[in-house]
Amino acid sequence: MAARSPRGFGQYGGVARALERVGERWALLIVRDLLAGARRYSDLKAGLPRIPTNILSDRLKELQEAGVVRRVPTVRGGYELTPLGRTLEPVVLELERWGWATLGEPGDGELLTADALAVSLRAAFRPDEAEGLPPTEYVLHVGEVSISAIVAGRALDVIAIGPTALPQPNRRLAAIAPPDVLELLVPIGGFRELLDGGAGDAELTVGDDALLARFHRTFRIDPAPDADAGESAVASVA
């Protein structure tokens, strides 16, 4: 059992215990990026450019002590999620969906990494819709990063591609070569609209409107039910 945090909340409950382990700033973003596979310290720093190096080191140490992250002997300077850390995946995906309700437009200097893009697609994936559709590969070029998502029935396999892609685990759907391929060029600001069900400023480079409609059936994040009401309330108070 992982040691309790010395900065505990003094509460005996699951939420309190979870936040003692992964509630510090940057911790869940480190977990998010490690969901894609093992990462070196330098990879994590590149994906989180605003995190100070000392804070990254502290968070990795804390996550190791909490039993969430471990060193990878075969990767110099590498880290990966433990089995316990892997169980945080549905938590991260649900937070991704929740966060989209108030995402807004990209701020100055905000970037979208391949690992973040992959998590967004996994959060948006609708296996019930995909189950009745033909196997399809979706290739997205969003800003400076690119990913490939193969969907076959209720299964989804997402990896980063291109010259800047970091090492990925072997594809689970490697034996499938879908005949249907959709490839899109999407500005960062248009990615939200794409997952909202619109086309935004996306440019079709491979495929057609029918495949784009299939994408929208397969990937979608609905806004929170009261997101608009909350924004209106804030505006009226201001």
GUNUDO-586878 format. One record per residue (C-alpha): chain; residue in one letter; x, y, z; residue number from 1. Coordinates in steps of 0.1 Angstrom, whole numbers. Layout:
residues N
SITE  c  r      u      v      w    k
SITE  A  a      X      Y      Z  NUM
...
This chain:
residues 238
SITE  c  r      u      v      w    k
SITE  A  m      0      0      0    1
SITE  A  a     13     35     -9    2
SITE  A  a     23     57     19    3
SITE  A  r     -1     85     29    4
SITE  A  s      7    120     19    5
SITE  A  p     22    140     47    6
SITE  A  r      0    169     35    7
SITE  A  g    -32    150     39    8
SITE  A  f    -66    166     42    9
SITE  A  g    -74    148     75   10
SITE  A  q   -104    132     58   11
SITE  A  y   -112     95     57   12
SITE  A  g   -127     91     23   13
SITE  A  g   -120     81    -13   14
SITE  A  v   -120    116    -28   15
SITE  A  a    -97    129     -1   16
SITE  A  r    -73    100     -5   17
SITE  A  a    -73    102    -43   18
SITE  A  l    -65    140    -42   19
SITE  A  e    -37    134    -17   20
SITE  A  r    -21    112    -44   21
SITE  A  v    -29    129    -77   22
SITE  A  g    -45    162    -67   23
SITE  A  e    -13    184    -69   24
SITE  A  r    -10    207    -98   25
SITE  A  w      3    190   -130   26
SITE  A  a     -1    155   -115   27
SITE  A  l    -31    144   -136   28
SITE  A  l    -16    159   -168   29
SITE  A  i     15    137   -162   30
SITE  A  v     -8    108   -158   31
SITE  A  r    -27    118   -190   32
SITE  A  d      5    118   -210   33
SITE  A  l     17     85   -196   34
SITE  A  l    -16     69   -207   35
SITE  A  a      0     68   -242   36
SITE  A  g     29     47   -229   37
SITE  A  a     63     51   -213   38
SITE  A  r     78     86   -215   39
SITE  A  r    113     99   -207   40
SITE  A  y    116    128   -184   41
SITE  A  s    125    150   -214   42
SITE  A  d     94    138   -233   43
SITE  A  l     72    148   -204   44
SITE  A  k     89    182   -201   45
SITE  A  a     84    188   -238   46
SITE  A  g     47    179   -236   47
SITE  A  l     42    202   -206   48
SITE  A  p     65    232   -215   49
SITE  A  r     52    254   -187   50
SITE  A  i     60    231   -158   51
SITE  A  p     92    241   -140   52
SITE  A  t    118    213   -140   53
SITE  A  n    119    211   -102   54
SITE  A  i     81    207   -101   55
SITE  A  l     82    179   -127   56
SITE  A  s    108    161   -107   57
SITE  A  d     88    166    -75   58
SITE  A  r     55    154    -91   59
SITE  A  l     72    123   -105   60
SITE  A  k     87    114    -71   61
SITE  A  e     53    119    -54   62
SITE  A  l     35     98    -80   63
SITE  A  q     61     71    -75   64
SITE  A  e     56     72    -38   65
SITE  A  a     18     70    -43   66
SITE  A  g     22     39    -64   67
SITE  A  v      9     56    -95   68
SITE  A  v     41     58   -116   69
SITE  A  r     72     37   -118   70
SITE  A  r    106     39   -135   71
SITE  A  v    111     19   -167   72
SITE  A  p    144      0   -165   73
SITE  A  t    145     -5   -203   74
SITE  A  v    141     32   -211   75
SITE  A  r    168     56   -198   76
SITE  A  g    151     82   -178   77
SITE  A  g    118     66   -185   78
SITE  A  y     85     65   -166   79
SITE  A  e     53     46   -170   80
SITE  A  l     20     41   -151   81
SITE  A  t     17     12   -127   82
SITE  A  p    -14    -10   -129   83
SITE  A  l    -29     12   -102   84
SITE  A  g    -21     43   -122   85
SITE  A  r    -37     27   -153   86
SITE  A  t    -70     25   -134   87
SITE  A  l    -71     63   -135   88
SITE  A  e    -78     62   -172   89
SITE  A  p   -116     65   -169   90
SITE  A  v   -112     93   -144   91
SITE  A  v    -90    112   -169   92
SITE  A  l   -114    106   -198   93
SITE  A  e   -143    118   -177   94
SITE  A  l   -124    149   -167   95
SITE  A  e   -116    155   -204   96
SITE  A  r   -153    154   -212   97
SITE  A  w   -162    177   -183   98
SITE  A  g   -135    201   -193   99
SITE  A  w   -148    204   -228  100
SITE  A  a   -180    221   -215  101
SITE  A  t   -159    252   -206  102
SITE  A  l   -130    248   -230  103
SITE  A  g   -135    280   -250  104
SITE  A  e   -111    292   -277  105
SITE  A  p    -73    285   -274  106
SITE  A  g    -55    311   -253  107
SITE  A  d    -23    328   -263  108
SITE  A  g      5    303   -262  109
SITE  A  e    -17    273   -255  110
SITE  A  l     -7    242   -275  111
SITE  A  l    -23    209   -283  112
SITE  A  t      0    179   -280  113
SITE  A  a     -4    146   -296  114
SITE  A  d    -10    129   -262  115
SITE  A  a    -37    154   -254  116
SITE  A  l    -53    150   -288  117
SITE  A  a    -54    112   -284  118
SITE  A  v    -70    116   -250  119
SITE  A  s    -96    139   -264  120
SITE  A  l   -105    114   -292  121
SITE  A  r   -107     86   -267  122
SITE  A  a   -130    107   -245  123
SITE  A  a   -152    114   -275  124
SITE  A  f   -154     78   -287  125
SITE  A  r   -189     63   -289  126
SITE  A  p   -185     26   -291  127
SITE  A  d   -223     20   -293  128
SITE  A  e   -224     41   -325  129
SITE  A  a   -191     26   -339  130
SITE  A  e   -203    -10   -334  131
SITE  A  g   -226     -9   -365  132
SITE  A  l   -202     10   -388  133
SITE  A  p   -175     -4   -412  134
SITE  A  p   -139     -4   -399  135
SITE  A  t   -124     30   -406  136
SITE  A  e    -91     49   -401  137
SITE  A  y    -93     85   -391  138
SITE  A  v    -61    106   -396  139
SITE  A  l    -62    140   -380  140
SITE  A  h    -36    168   -385  141
SITE  A  v    -44    193   -358  142
SITE  A  g    -20    222   -356  143
SITE  A  e     15    208   -355  144
SITE  A  v      6    172   -344  145
SITE  A  s    -10    142   -362  146
SITE  A  i    -27    111   -349  147
SITE  A  s    -42     80   -365  148
SITE  A  a    -73     64   -350  149
SITE  A  i    -85     30   -362  150
SITE  A  v   -120     21   -353  151
SITE  A  a   -132    -15   -357  152
SITE  A  g   -165    -22   -340  153
SITE  A  r   -163    -12   -304  154
SITE  A  a   -125    -11   -304  155
SITE  A  l   -104     21   -308  156
SITE  A  d    -67     23   -314  157
SITE  A  v    -51     58   -313  158
SITE  A  i    -14     65   -319  159
SITE  A  a      6     96   -328  160
SITE  A  i     21     96   -362  161
SITE  A  g     46    118   -381  162
SITE  A  p     83    127   -377  163
SITE  A  t     77    142   -342  164
SITE  A  a     57    113   -328  165
SITE  A  l     71     97   -296  166
SITE  A  p     74     59   -293  167
SITE  A  q     41     42   -289  168
SITE  A  p     30      7   -278  169
SITE  A  n     22    -18   -305  170
SITE  A  r    -11    -11   -322  171
SITE  A  r    -38    -34   -309  172
SITE  A  l    -56    -33   -342  173
SITE  A  a    -24    -37   -363  174
SITE  A  a    -38    -66   -383  175
SITE  A  i    -67    -44   -396  176
SITE  A  a    -62    -23   -427  177
SITE  A  p    -95     -5   -430  178
SITE  A  p   -105      2   -466  179
SITE  A  d   -122     35   -455  180
SITE  A  v    -98     63   -446  181
SITE  A  l   -107     99   -436  182
SITE  A  e    -79    125   -434  183
SITE  A  l    -85    160   -421  184
SITE  A  l    -65    191   -416  185
SITE  A  v    -78    210   -386  186
SITE  A  p    -67    242   -370  187
SITE  A  i    -64    240   -332  188
SITE  A  g    -93    264   -328  189
SITE  A  g   -115    242   -351  190
SITE  A  f   -110    209   -332  191
SITE  A  r   -136    217   -306  192
SITE  A  e   -162    224   -332  193
SITE  A  l   -153    192   -350  194
SITE  A  l   -160    172   -318  195
SITE  A  d   -192    192   -313  196
SITE  A  g   -205    178   -346  197
SITE  A  g   -196    206   -369  198
SITE  A  a   -169    208   -396  199
SITE  A  g   -154    241   -385  200
SITE  A  d   -124    250   -407  201
SITE  A  a   -115    214   -412  202
SITE  A  e   -102    205   -447  203
SITE  A  l   -108    171   -462  204
SITE  A  t    -77    157   -478  205
SITE  A  v    -88    121   -480  206
SITE  A  g   -123    108   -479  207
SITE  A  d   -157    124   -485  208
SITE  A  d   -186    140   -466  209
SITE  A  a   -201    105   -459  210
SITE  A  l   -170     96   -440  211
SITE  A  l   -170    129   -422  212
SITE  A  a   -206    121   -411  213
SITE  A  r   -193     87   -399  214
SITE  A  f   -166    105   -379  215
SITE  A  h   -193    127   -362  216
SITE  A  r   -213     96   -353  217
SITE  A  t   -182     79   -339  218
SITE  A  f   -166    108   -320  219
SITE  A  r   -186    135   -301  220
SITE  A  i   -184    153   -268  221
SITE  A  d   -217    169   -257  222
SITE  A  p   -216    200   -235  223
SITE  A  a   -226    196   -199  224
SITE  A  p   -264    201   -195  225
SITE  A  d   -261    233   -175  226
SITE  A  a   -229    247   -192  227
SITE  A  d   -248    275   -210  228
SITE  A  a   -268    283   -179  229
SITE  A  g   -236    287   -159  230
SITE  A  e   -220    309   -185  231
SITE  A  s   -252    331   -186  232
SITE  A  a   -252    334   -148  233
SITE  A  v   -216    345   -147  234
SITE  A  a   -222    371   -174  235
SITE  A  s   -252    385   -156  236
SITE  A  v   -233    389   -124  237
SITE  A  a   -204    406   -142  238
